[in-house]
Amino acid sequence: MDRRLYCCTRTQQITKKQNEVSIFVKDDHSFMLVEEFIPNIPSKKIDAGSVGFTSPSNIALVKYWGKKPHQIPSNPSISFTLNNCKTETVLQFSPNTTDGFSFEVYLDEKKQPDFRPKIEHFFQRIFPYAPFLKYYHFDIKTSNTFPHSSGIASSASGMSALAMCIVALEEQLYSGLDANYLKRKASFLARLGSGSACRSIEGGLVVWGEHKTILGSSDLEGVPYPFEVHDVFKNYQDAILLVDKGEKQVSSTVGHNLMHNHPYAPSRFEQAHRHLDQLIPILKSGDLEEFISIIEKEALTLHAMMMSSDPYFILMKPNTLEIINLLWTYRKRTKIPVCFTLDAGANVHVLYPKKHAIEVELFVKNKLSAYCQNNQYILDNVGEGAERIKI
Ligand code: 2P0
């Protein structure tokens, strides 16, 4: 069945095509269709098979915090794609004998019924763009390279790996889809699973969210940062200090929603745009003093937003602050341009240029690891994005 026809006859179109985006109202829910990513009738028939991808986590320099309906970010963000913290996903498909979505999820070979609601929701959201999801039963077999419950967001790596598998299946079913389209579509689909996941498909620096100066930036997908990047940022290092490996106190979705009616939200969103503008010459020149100033301001503003929302919450732990203070003292003493950033949790990402890796890693091992749970930390660096697993 042609989904476009289905949608148009069952719904009322309230906005005419604008940049290929249409907004429809179906029953009481509005939904948005981006026609560019809606496939036609499959050109081939395949009964069964499997595809696999690895996809990394990413660490935001300018943070995404606050979103609108349809997974549209309230402000643009930019991140380094990581290299070592990855999810590996194999999608095995065989004929579906039911009317709905049919799938099982496995983590490290063990069935994970808890993951089902999130995947079911993801499939519902992306179904207009992947109608073939109902042709098949899927066994989704996934594992992470980072320790389970390490407090590292597995949604970015997990959703981007699954999105890559889904477009790889699409590539097998439809002819003539080029590699660039497939990567863009994977980012678009990954965003519908988890916002930050759209920044994990491509390597290096990735921008998500419209920004006036950044050519091609989009609210719908992550795009490679299009301007000149100084060599120092091409192999930046990230030591992830695992301060608290527990369950997240606040889900990201709840956190993002607390930006609605937040008294400081408008100026925060404006600040993110300004920080991106300021980063453009810094990323070109390699001015690390200015880089550090923006990156640390972003991390602390993210947590300041959480601490001033209603309800308010604190995700940093005492050891998070101990690490930040030790790092500031170390930077002052050694003049090594090392800085920190934070995610929506207590873990600290220590960022530094590769040429200082030996000294900084000794400092992490000898001083900072004492403030981590079980002394655990992960050494990571800027990576290349999602990669196919040869099956
Ligand atoms: C980021 N974070 O830019 C920010 C900084 C956490 C702190 O994106 O609801 O898991 O799935 O779209 O992507 C975490 O939020 O949220 C996040 P959803 P997501 O990386």
Boltz pocket constraint, residues with backbone or C-beta under 6 A from the ligand:
constraints:
  - pocket:
      binder: B
      contacts: [[A, 58], [A, 59], [A, 60], [A, 62], [A, 63], [A, 64], [A, 65], [A, 71], [A, 77], [A, 153], [A, 155], [A, 156], [A, 191], [A, 193], [A, 194], [A, 195], [A, 196], [A, 197], [A, 252], [A, 253], [A, 256], [A, 302], [A, 342], [A, 343], [A, 344]]
      max_distance: 6.0
